[in-house]
Every structure is written in structure tokens, then in C-alpha cells.
Amino acid sequence: MADLLNDTEIQERASKLSGWTVKGKQLRCTRLFKDFIDAIA
């Protein structure tokens, strides 16, 4: 079984991914689209 990442490792790895952030115990991804149709596509 794989070892779990600690908080520092999670922060470091998330910072290398575009749009990903860590807030408390949540891993969040934010994406921006020009409009609703583009987002659905």
C-alpha cells in the first residue's frame, strides 16, 4: 500500500499544478471559462 503524503508534500505538489490549491483539508481545482457553453464543452 502507498504511503500518504504529509501536509507539506501536499502543498508542494499542489503548487506545481495549474489551478490547484489546498485549503484546510480540501484539495481544490479552479477553472475559468469565457462562458457557460465553453465550460460545458
CHARMM-style PDB file with segment names, atoms N, HN, CA, C and O in Angstrom:
ATOM      1  N   MET     1       0.838  -1.174   0.000  1.00  0.00      PROA
ATOM      2  CA  MET     1       0.000   0.000   0.000  1.00  0.00      PROA
ATOM      3  C   MET     1       0.890   1.246   0.000  1.00  0.00      PROA
ATOM      4  O   MET     1       1.937   1.258   0.646  1.00  0.00      PROA
ATOM      5  N   ALA     2       0.482   2.284  -0.714  1.00  0.00      PROA
ATOM      6  HN  ALA     2      -0.370   2.274  -1.238  1.00  0.00      PROA
ATOM      7  CA  ALA     2       1.246   3.527  -0.808  1.00  0.00      PROA
ATOM      8  C   ALA     2       1.143   4.328   0.485  1.00  0.00      PROA
ATOM      9  O   ALA     2       0.123   4.298   1.172  1.00  0.00      PROA
ATOM     10  N   ASP     3       2.216   5.043   0.800  1.00  0.00      PROA
ATOM     11  HN  ASP     3       3.045   5.068   0.242  1.00  0.00      PROA
ATOM     12  CA  ASP     3       2.215   5.925   1.970  1.00  0.00      PROA
ATOM     13  C   ASP     3       1.453   7.204   1.644  1.00  0.00      PROA
ATOM     14  O   ASP     3       1.475   7.677   0.508  1.00  0.00      PROA
ATOM     15  N   LEU     4       0.775   7.763   2.655  1.00  0.00      PROA
ATOM     16  HN  LEU     4       0.758   7.379   3.578  1.00  0.00      PROA
ATOM     17  CA  LEU     4       0.071   9.031   2.483  1.00  0.00      PROA
ATOM     18  C   LEU     4       1.066  10.184   2.498  1.00  0.00      PROA
ATOM     19  O   LEU     4       2.097  10.116   3.167  1.00  0.00      PROA
ATOM     20  N   LEU     5       0.756  11.232   1.765  1.00  0.00      PROA
ATOM     21  HN  LEU     5      -0.081  11.288   1.221  1.00  0.00      PROA
ATOM     22  CA  LEU     5       1.589  12.433   1.768  1.00  0.00      PROA
ATOM     23  C   LEU     5       1.307  13.241   3.026  1.00  0.00      PROA
ATOM     24  O   LEU     5       0.179  13.264   3.518  1.00  0.00      PROA
ATOM     25  N   ASN     6       2.340  13.905   3.545  1.00  0.00      PROA
ATOM     26  HN  ASN     6       3.257  13.886   3.146  1.00  0.00      PROA
ATOM     27  CA  ASN     6       2.109  14.794   4.680  1.00  0.00      PROA
ATOM     28  C   ASN     6       1.652  16.154   4.150  1.00  0.00      PROA
ATOM     29  O   ASN     6       1.649  16.372   2.939  1.00  0.00      PROA
ATOM     30  N   ASP     7       1.269  17.065   5.036  1.00  0.00      PROA
ATOM     31  HN  ASP     7       1.272  16.888   6.020  1.00  0.00      PROA
ATOM     32  CA  ASP     7       0.723  18.366   4.631  1.00  0.00      PROA
ATOM     33  C   ASP     7       1.694  19.161   3.759  1.00  0.00      PROA
ATOM     34  O   ASP     7       1.280  19.797   2.789  1.00  0.00      PROA
ATOM     35  N   THR     8       2.965  19.127   4.097  1.00  0.00      PROA
ATOM     36  HN  THR     8       3.300  18.610   4.885  1.00  0.00      PROA
ATOM     37  CA  THR     8       3.961  19.864   3.323  1.00  0.00      PROA
ATOM     38  C   THR     8       4.084  19.308   1.913  1.00  0.00      PROA
ATOM     39  O   THR     8       4.148  20.069   0.948  1.00  0.00      PROA
ATOM     40  N   GLU     9       4.117  17.997   1.788  1.00  0.00      PROA
ATOM     41  HN  GLU     9       4.065  17.378   2.572  1.00  0.00      PROA
ATOM     42  CA  GLU     9       4.205  17.366   0.471  1.00  0.00      PROA
ATOM     43  C   GLU     9       2.978  17.674  -0.382  1.00  0.00      PROA
ATOM     44  O   GLU     9       3.101  17.893  -1.587  1.00  0.00      PROA
ATOM     45  N   ILE    10       1.815  17.693   0.222  1.00  0.00      PROA
ATOM     46  HN  ILE    10       1.715  17.516   1.201  1.00  0.00      PROA
ATOM     47  CA  ILE    10       0.585  18.017  -0.494  1.00  0.00      PROA
ATOM     48  C   ILE    10       0.647  19.447  -1.011  1.00  0.00      PROA
ATOM     49  O   ILE    10       0.330  19.698  -2.174  1.00  0.00      PROA
ATOM     50  N   GLN    11       1.055  20.392  -0.155  1.00  0.00      PROA
ATOM     51  HN  GLN    11       1.313  20.187   0.790  1.00  0.00      PROA
ATOM     52  CA  GLN    11       1.171  21.796  -0.550  1.00  0.00      PROA
ATOM     53  C   GLN    11       2.170  21.964  -1.702  1.00  0.00      PROA
ATOM     54  O   GLN    11       1.898  22.680  -2.665  1.00  0.00      PROA
ATOM     55  N   GLU    12       3.316  21.306  -1.597  1.00  0.00      PROA
ATOM     56  HN  GLU    12       3.537  20.724  -0.815  1.00  0.00      PROA
ATOM     57  CA  GLU    12       4.348  21.411  -2.629  1.00  0.00      PROA
ATOM     58  C   GLU    12       3.840  20.898  -3.976  1.00  0.00      PROA
ATOM     59  O   GLU    12       4.035  21.543  -5.007  1.00  0.00      PROA
ATOM     60  N   ARG    13       3.200  19.758  -3.960  1.00  0.00      PROA
ATOM     61  HN  ARG    13       3.041  19.235  -3.123  1.00  0.00      PROA
ATOM     62  CA  ARG    13       2.729  19.158  -5.214  1.00  0.00      PROA
ATOM     63  C   ARG    13       1.573  19.934  -5.820  1.00  0.00      PROA
ATOM     64  O   ARG    13       1.504  20.088  -7.040  1.00  0.00      PROA
ATOM     65  N   ALA    14       0.665  20.424  -4.987  1.00  0.00      PROA
ATOM     66  HN  ALA    14       0.721  20.298  -3.997  1.00  0.00      PROA
ATOM     67  CA  ALA    14      -0.466  21.206  -5.493  1.00  0.00      PROA
ATOM     68  C   ALA    14       0.020  22.513  -6.106  1.00  0.00      PROA
ATOM     69  O   ALA    14      -0.553  22.980  -7.090  1.00  0.00      PROA
ATOM     70  N   SER    15       1.061  23.107  -5.545  1.00  0.00      PROA
ATOM     71  HN  SER    15       1.527  22.728  -4.746  1.00  0.00      PROA
ATOM     72  CA  SER    15       1.575  24.379  -6.059  1.00  0.00      PROA
ATOM     73  C   SER    15       2.174  24.234  -7.456  1.00  0.00      PROA
ATOM     74  O   SER    15       2.294  25.221  -8.182  1.00  0.00      PROA
ATOM     75  N   LYS    16       2.546  23.028  -7.835  1.00  0.00      PROA
ATOM     76  HN  LYS    16       2.448  22.226  -7.245  1.00  0.00      PROA
ATOM     77  CA  LYS    16       3.121  22.781  -9.159  1.00  0.00      PROA
ATOM     78  C   LYS    16       2.053  22.544 -10.223  1.00  0.00      PROA
ATOM     79  O   LYS    16       2.369  22.472 -11.411  1.00  0.00      PROA
ATOM     80  N   LEU    17       0.796  22.421  -9.809  1.00  0.00      PROA
ATOM     81  HN  LEU    17       0.540  22.480  -8.845  1.00  0.00      PROA
ATOM     82  CA  LEU    17      -0.301  22.157 -10.735  1.00  0.00      PROA
ATOM     83  C   LEU    17      -1.125  23.418 -10.950  1.00  0.00      PROA
ATOM     84  O   LEU    17      -1.553  24.058  -9.989  1.00  0.00      PROA
ATOM     85  N   SER    18      -1.343  23.768 -12.189  1.00  0.00      PROA
ATOM     86  HN  SER    18      -0.996  23.249 -12.970  1.00  0.00      PROA
ATOM     87  CA  SER    18      -2.101  24.969 -12.523  1.00  0.00      PROA
ATOM     88  C   SER    18      -3.550  24.857 -12.045  1.00  0.00      PROA
ATOM     89  O   SER    18      -4.255  23.903 -12.374  1.00  0.00      PROA
ATOM     90  N   GLY    19      -3.981  25.855 -11.257  1.00  0.00      PROA
ATOM     91  HN  GLY    19      -3.408  26.630 -10.989  1.00  0.00      PROA
ATOM     92  CA  GLY    19      -5.359  25.912 -10.796  1.00  0.00      PROA
ATOM     93  C   GLY    19      -5.665  25.123  -9.539  1.00  0.00      PROA
ATOM     94  O   GLY    19      -6.789  25.193  -9.041  1.00  0.00      PROA
ATOM     95  N   TRP    20      -4.712  24.375  -9.006  1.00  0.00      PROA
ATOM     96  HN  TRP    20      -3.800  24.317  -9.410  1.00  0.00      PROA
ATOM     97  CA  TRP    20      -4.943  23.553  -7.820  1.00  0.00      PROA
ATOM     98  C   TRP    20      -4.431  24.257  -6.573  1.00  0.00      PROA
ATOM     99  O   TRP    20      -3.335  24.817  -6.569  1.00  0.00      PROA
ATOM    100  N   THR    21      -5.238  24.225  -5.511  1.00  0.00      PROA
ATOM    101  HN  THR    21      -6.129  23.770  -5.515  1.00  0.00      PROA
ATOM    102  CA  THR    21      -4.853  24.804  -4.225  1.00  0.00      PROA
ATOM    103  C   THR    21      -5.319  23.878  -3.105  1.00  0.00      PROA
ATOM    104  O   THR    21      -6.192  23.030  -3.294  1.00  0.00      PROA
ATOM    105  N   VAL    22      -4.719  24.062  -1.947  1.00  0.00      PROA
ATOM    106  HN  VAL    22      -4.010  24.750  -1.793  1.00  0.00      PROA
ATOM    107  CA  VAL    22      -5.128  23.322  -0.754  1.00  0.00      PROA
ATOM    108  C   VAL    22      -5.666  24.338   0.233  1.00  0.00      PROA
ATOM    109  O   VAL    22      -4.998  25.324   0.545  1.00  0.00      PROA
ATOM    110  N   LYS    23      -6.871  24.101   0.725  1.00  0.00      PROA
ATOM    111  HN  LYS    23      -7.413  23.300   0.472  1.00  0.00      PROA
ATOM    112  CA  LYS    23      -7.479  24.978   1.724  1.00  0.00      PROA
ATOM    113  C   LYS    23      -7.992  24.080   2.840  1.00  0.00      PROA
ATOM    114  O   LYS    23      -8.993  23.381   2.691  1.00  0.00      PROA
ATOM    115  N   GLY    24      -7.279  24.116   3.965  1.00  0.00      PROA
ATOM    116  HN  GLY    24      -6.465  24.685   4.087  1.00  0.00      PROA
ATOM    117  CA  GLY    24      -7.628  23.225   5.072  1.00  0.00      PROA
ATOM    118  C   GLY    24      -7.415  21.774   4.653  1.00  0.00      PROA
ATOM    119  O   GLY    24      -6.312  21.389   4.264  1.00  0.00      PROA
ATOM    120  N   LYS    25      -8.464  20.984   4.733  1.00  0.00      PROA
ATOM    121  HN  LYS    25      -9.359  21.298   5.049  1.00  0.00      PROA
ATOM    122  CA  LYS    25      -8.394  19.575   4.345  1.00  0.00      PROA
ATOM    123  C   LYS    25      -8.923  19.335   2.936  1.00  0.00      PROA
ATOM    124  O   LYS    25      -9.109  18.191   2.521  1.00  0.00      PROA
ATOM    125  N   GLN    26      -9.167  20.442   2.190  1.00  0.00      PROA
ATOM    126  HN  GLN    26      -9.016  21.371   2.528  1.00  0.00      PROA
ATOM    127  CA  GLN    26      -9.735  20.323   0.847  1.00  0.00      PROA
ATOM    128  C   GLN    26      -8.681  20.588  -0.224  1.00  0.00      PROA
ATOM    129  O   GLN    26      -7.867  21.503  -0.105  1.00  0.00      PROA
ATOM    130  N   LEU    27      -8.715  19.780  -1.256  1.00  0.00      PROA
ATOM    131  HN  LEU    27      -9.376  19.037  -1.353  1.00  0.00      PROA
ATOM    132  CA  LEU    27      -7.906  19.990  -2.444  1.00  0.00      PROA
ATOM    133  C   LEU    27      -8.851  20.543  -3.497  1.00  0.00      PROA
ATOM    134  O   LEU    27      -9.828  19.893  -3.866  1.00  0.00      PROA
ATOM    135  N   ARG    28      -8.555  21.764  -3.989  1.00  0.00      PROA
ATOM    136  HN  ARG    28      -7.761  22.293  -3.690  1.00  0.00      PROA
ATOM    137  CA  ARG    28      -9.485  22.449  -4.884  1.00  0.00      PROA
ATOM    138  C   ARG    28      -8.846  22.707  -6.244  1.00  0.00      PROA
ATOM    139  O   ARG    28      -7.646  22.961  -6.357  1.00  0.00      PROA
ATOM    140  N   CYS    29      -9.684  22.632  -7.267  1.00  0.00      PROA
ATOM    141  HN  CYS    29     -10.658  22.425  -7.175  1.00  0.00      PROA
ATOM    142  CA  CYS    29      -9.264  22.966  -8.621  1.00  0.00      PROA
ATOM    143  C   CYS    29     -10.206  24.037  -9.157  1.00  0.00      PROA
ATOM    144  O   CYS    29     -11.425  23.860  -9.153  1.00  0.00      PROA
ATOM    145  N   THR    30      -9.638  25.143  -9.614  1.00  0.00      PROA
ATOM    146  HN  THR    30      -8.648  25.286  -9.617  1.00  0.00      PROA
ATOM    147  CA  THR    30     -10.425  26.245 -10.153  1.00  0.00      PROA
ATOM    148  C   THR    30     -10.153  26.360 -11.640  1.00  0.00      PROA
ATOM    149  O   THR    30      -9.002  26.417 -12.072  1.00  0.00      PROA
ATOM    150  N   ARG    31     -11.224  26.393 -12.417  1.00  0.00      PROA
ATOM    151  HN  ARG    31     -12.159  26.346 -12.067  1.00  0.00      PROA
ATOM    152  CA  ARG    31     -11.116  26.561 -13.866  1.00  0.00      PROA
ATOM    153  C   ARG    31     -11.993  27.738 -14.278  1.00  0.00      PROA
ATOM    154  O   ARG    31     -13.123  27.871 -13.806  1.00  0.00      PROA
ATOM    155  N   LEU    32     -11.479  28.583 -15.149  1.00  0.00      PROA
ATOM    156  HN  LEU    32     -10.562  28.476 -15.532  1.00  0.00      PROA
ATOM    157  CA  LEU    32     -12.238  29.726 -15.642  1.00  0.00      PROA
ATOM    158  C   LEU    32     -12.499  29.542 -17.130  1.00  0.00      PROA
ATOM    159  O   LEU    32     -11.600  29.179 -17.889  1.00  0.00      PROA
ATOM    160  N   PHE    33     -13.735  29.795 -17.537  1.00  0.00      PROA
ATOM    161  HN  PHE    33     -14.465  30.089 -16.921  1.00  0.00      PROA
ATOM    162  CA  PHE    33     -14.142  29.676 -18.931  1.00  0.00      PROA
ATOM    163  C   PHE    33     -14.761  30.985 -19.378  1.00  0.00      PROA
ATOM    164  O   PHE    33     -15.261  31.758 -18.561  1.00  0.00      PROA
ATOM    165  N   LYS    34     -14.726  31.234 -20.694  1.00  0.00      PROA
ATOM    166  HN  LYS    34     -14.320  30.606 -21.358  1.00  0.00      PROA
ATOM    167  CA  LYS    34     -15.269  32.502 -21.195  1.00  0.00      PROA
ATOM    168  C   LYS    34     -16.775  32.581 -21.048  1.00  0.00      PROA
ATOM    169  O   LYS    34     -17.319  33.673 -20.885  1.00  0.00      PROA
ATOM    170  N   ASP    35     -17.475  31.426 -21.103  1.00  0.00      PROA
ATOM    171  HN  ASP    35     -17.033  30.538 -21.235  1.00  0.00      PROA
ATOM    172  CA  ASP    35     -18.921  31.427 -20.925  1.00  0.00      PROA
ATOM    173  C   ASP    35     -19.399  30.014 -20.569  1.00  0.00      PROA
ATOM    174  O   ASP    35     -18.605  29.074 -20.525  1.00  0.00      PROA
ATOM    175  N   PHE    36     -20.696  29.877 -20.317  1.00  0.00      PROA
ATOM    176  HN  PHE    36     -21.341  30.641 -20.352  1.00  0.00      PROA
ATOM    177  CA  PHE    36     -21.283  28.611 -19.909  1.00  0.00      PROA
ATOM    178  C   PHE    36     -21.113  27.538 -20.983  1.00  0.00      PROA
ATOM    179  O   PHE    36     -20.807  26.388 -20.668  1.00  0.00      PROA
ATOM    180  N   ILE    37     -21.307  27.907 -22.236  1.00  0.00      PROA
ATOM    181  HN  ILE    37     -21.556  28.841 -22.491  1.00  0.00      PROA
ATOM    182  CA  ILE    37     -21.191  26.947 -23.344  1.00  0.00      PROA
ATOM    183  C   ILE    37     -19.788  26.383 -23.433  1.00  0.00      PROA
ATOM    184  O   ILE    37     -19.611  25.182 -23.636  1.00  0.00      PROA
ATOM    185  N   ASP    38     -18.794  27.236 -23.282  1.00  0.00      PROA
ATOM    186  HN  ASP    38     -18.938  28.212 -23.117  1.00  0.00      PROA
ATOM    187  CA  ASP    38     -17.396  26.792 -23.305  1.00  0.00      PROA
ATOM    188  C   ASP    38     -17.118  25.854 -22.131  1.00  0.00      PROA
ATOM    189  O   ASP    38     -16.403  24.864 -22.287  1.00  0.00      PROA
ATOM    190  N   ALA    39     -17.667  26.150 -20.977  1.00  0.00      PROA
ATOM    191  HN  ALA    39     -18.248  26.954 -20.850  1.00  0.00      PROA
ATOM    192  CA  ALA    39     -17.465  25.302 -19.791  1.00  0.00      PROA
ATOM    193  C   ALA    39     -18.069  23.917 -19.990  1.00  0.00      PROA
ATOM    194  O   ALA    39     -17.465  22.919 -19.598  1.00  0.00      PROA
ATOM    195  N   ILE    40     -19.233  23.845 -20.586  1.00  0.00      PROA
ATOM    196  HN  ILE    40     -19.724  24.655 -20.905  1.00  0.00      PROA
ATOM    197  CA  ILE    40     -19.899  22.554 -20.810  1.00  0.00      PROA
ATOM    198  C   ILE    40     -19.143  21.728 -21.849  1.00  0.00      PROA
ATOM    199  O   ILE    40     -19.050  20.506 -21.736  1.00  0.00      PROA
ATOM    200  N   ALA    41     -18.607  22.405 -22.855  1.00  0.00      PROA
ATOM    201  HN  ALA    41     -18.683  23.397 -22.947  1.00  0.00      PROA
ATOM    202  CA  ALA    41     -17.872  21.704 -23.921  1.00  0.00      PROA
ATOM    203  C   ALA    41     -16.625  21.073 -23.340  1.00  0.00      PROA
ATOM    204  OT1 ALA    41     -15.861  20.435 -24.064  1.00  0.00      PROA
TER     205      ALA     41
END
